[in-house]
Every structure is written in C-alpha cells, then in structure tokens.
Amino acid sequence: MPSLAAVETLGPELGIPVLSTNLCLAWALCRALGIDTPSGPHPLINGWQERRRTL
C-alpha cells in the first residue's frame, strides 16, 4: 500500500485524519473478520509503521 507513507506522515503534520481507499478497505476487512487494531499513535495503521518501512 504505497499510500501508507503519506497517511502516516500527513496526519500528524495536518492534525487531521488522513485516509486512503486502500486503508479504509483494509480496516473494513479487519473489522469484518473480527481482528482488533493494535493500540498506538495511528488508529488505522498501528503496528504497521515499522513493517511499512521495510517494504
């Protein structure tokens, strides 16, 4: 998901939630499957920040 870098960077800079369609789809799929999102600084991509940096 190439937009994760922008979502992670722009949210704190702008002070507002930043979304992408792929991020929303992934979040909806997790909710539908009953997968909880990990706690952390970003409500939708928590736990993926370090993993994204290796892509």
C-alpha positions in Angstrom: 0.0 0.0 0.0 2.0 2.9 -1.3 -0.3 5.4 0.4 0.7 4.3 3.9 3.7 6.6 4.0 1.6 9.6 3.1 -1.1 8.6 5.6 1.5 8.2 8.4 3.3 11.5 7.6 0.5 13.8 6.7 -1.8 13.0 9.6 0.4 14.4 12.3 1.5 17.3 10.1 -2.0 18.4 9.3 -3.5 17.4 12.7 -6.5 15.7 11.0 -7.1 12.1 10.0 -5.8 11.2 6.5 -7.3 8.2 4.7 -6.9 6.3 1.5 -9.4 3.9 -0.1 -7.0 1.0 0.3 -6.5 1.8 4.0 -10.3 2.0 4.5 -10.8 -1.3 2.7 -8.1 -3.0 4.8 -9.7 -1.6 8.0 -13.2 -2.7 7.0 -11.9 -6.2 6.2 -10.2 -6.4 9.6 -13.5 -5.3 11.3 -15.5 -7.8 9.3 -13.1 -10.6 10.3 -13.2 -9.5 14.0 -9.5 -8.5 14.0 -8.8 -5.8 16.5 -6.4 -2.9 15.6 -3.4 -2.6 17.8 -3.1 0.4 20.0 -0.7 3.1 19.0 -0.3 6.6 17.5 -2.5 6.0 14.4 -5.9 4.4 14.9 -5.9 2.6 11.5 -2.2 1.6 10.8 -1.0 0.9 14.3 1.5 -1.9 14.2 2.3 -1.4 10.6 4.7 1.6 10.8 7.9 -0.5 11.2 6.8 -3.1 8.7 6.0 -0.5 6.1 9.5 0.9 6.4 10.9 -2.4 5.2 8.8 -2.6 2.1 
